[in-house]
Amino acid sequence: MTGRDAAPTEPSQRRLRVGEEIRRTLARILERGTLHDPALYHAPVTISEVTVSPDLRNATVWITRLGGGDATDLLAALKRNAGRLGGLLARDIKLKYAPRLQFARDSAFDTSSRIDALLRNPVVRNDIEAEPAEDADPEEPDGPA
């Protein structure tokens, strides 16, 4: 399929802009502390990204606890308050429909930390440093002939 029927491989500029606007607005709402849930008062949450469906009616909010750690209780509190957060969000953004919010834990930071720890491992570091340089030509002699 081509044209309008083809599924896009990347989100459109509009979806990216809407996702970023939702992210900023939710961060302001959580910062203000207007929700009546003690688990969310001054919650140490980082909203890393918001992915929006093509029709802009659903949004997945990717969160992690600020500074790392277990975000299970924080995620549960956000899911409990998803409807209220959606209502507050609808007041602040200008869209035809307020997106339904779903919250998910962002594991990208954990993966990044794990890869960084692996690369700092002395055994792996020795292997990386021992590999020959890619720009060296093996057919050229090392010294004057």
C-alpha positions in Angstrom: 0.0 0.0 0.0 1.1 3.5 -0.7 -0.1 6.9 0.1 -2.6 7.5 2.9 -3.4 3.8 3.4 0.2 2.9 4.3 1.0 2.7 8.0 3.6 5.3 8.9 6.9 4.0 10.2 7.5 7.1 12.3 5.2 9.4 14.2 4.1 12.5 12.4 5.3 15.9 13.4 1.8 16.6 14.8 1.9 13.5 17.0 5.3 14.5 18.3 4.2 18.0 19.1 1.0 16.8 20.8 3.0 14.3 22.8 5.5 16.9 23.9 2.7 19.4 24.9 1.0 16.6 26.9 4.3 15.8 28.6 4.9 19.5 29.6 1.4 20.0 30.8 1.4 16.8 32.9 4.7 17.8 34.5 3.2 21.2 35.4 0.1 19.5 36.9 2.2 17.1 39.0 4.4 20.0 40.1 1.5 22.1 41.3 0.3 19.2 43.4 -3.4 19.7 42.6 -4.3 16.0 42.9 -5.8 14.8 46.2 -3.7 11.7 46.4 -1.0 11.7 49.1 1.2 9.3 47.0 1.5 12.1 44.4 2.2 15.1 46.6 5.6 16.2 45.4 6.1 12.9 43.7 9.7 12.4 42.4 8.5 11.4 38.9 10.2 12.0 35.5 8.0 11.9 32.5 10.4 10.9 29.8 8.1 10.7 26.8 4.5 10.7 25.8 3.6 8.6 22.7 0.3 9.5 21.1 -1.9 7.2 18.9 -2.4 8.3 15.3 -5.9 9.5 16.0 -4.7 11.5 19.1 -7.2 9.8 21.3 -4.9 7.7 23.4 -1.6 8.6 25.0 1.0 6.5 26.8 2.9 8.4 29.4 6.3 6.8 30.0 7.5 7.5 33.6 10.3 6.7 35.9 11.1 7.6 39.5 13.5 10.6 39.7 16.9 9.3 40.6 16.0 5.7 39.8 14.5 3.1 42.1 11.2 1.2 42.2 8.3 3.1 40.6 5.6 0.5 41.3 3.7 2.6 43.9 4.1 5.7 41.9 2.8 4.0 38.7 -0.2 2.6 40.7 -1.0 6.1 42.0 -0.8 7.6 38.5 -3.1 4.9 37.1 -5.6 5.5 39.9 -5.7 9.2 39.0 -5.6 8.9 35.2 -9.1 10.1 34.8 -8.5 13.2 37.0 -5.2 13.9 35.2 -7.0 13.6 31.9 -9.6 16.2 33.0 -7.0 18.6 34.2 -5.1 18.0 31.0 -8.2 18.8 28.9 -8.4 22.2 30.5 -4.9 23.2 29.6 -4.5 21.9 26.0 -6.4 22.7 22.9 -7.5 19.5 21.2 -10.8 18.3 19.8 -10.7 15.3 22.2 -8.8 14.9 25.4 -6.6 11.8 25.0 -7.1 8.8 27.4 -4.0 8.5 29.5 -2.2 5.2 30.1 0.9 5.1 32.3 3.8 2.8 31.8 7.2 2.4 33.4 10.1 3.6 31.2 12.9 1.0 31.3 15.2 2.9 29.0 17.1 4.4 31.9 17.7 1.0 33.5 18.9 -0.4 30.2 21.2 2.5 29.7 22.7 2.1 33.2 23.1 -1.7 32.6 25.0 -1.1 29.3 27.1 1.6 30.9 28.1 -0.8 33.7 28.9 -3.5 31.2 31.2 -1.2 29.2 33.0 -0.1 32.5 33.7 -3.8 33.3 37.5 -4.3 33.1 37.2 -7.5 31.1 35.0 -5.8 28.5 37.2 -2.7 28.5 40.3 -4.8 27.7 38.5 -6.4 24.8 37.5 -3.1 23.4 40.9 -1.5 23.7 42.6 -4.6 22.3 40.7 -4.5 18.9 42.8 -3.0 16.0 41.8 0.4 14.7 39.4 0.3 11.8 41.2 3.0 9.8 44.6 1.1 9.7 45.3 -0.6 6.4 46.7 -4.1 7.1 48.5 -4.3 3.8 50.8 -1.3 4.4 54.2 -2.0 6.0 54.7 -0.7 9.6 58.0 0.9 9.0 60.3 2.3 6.3 61.2 -0.2 3.6 
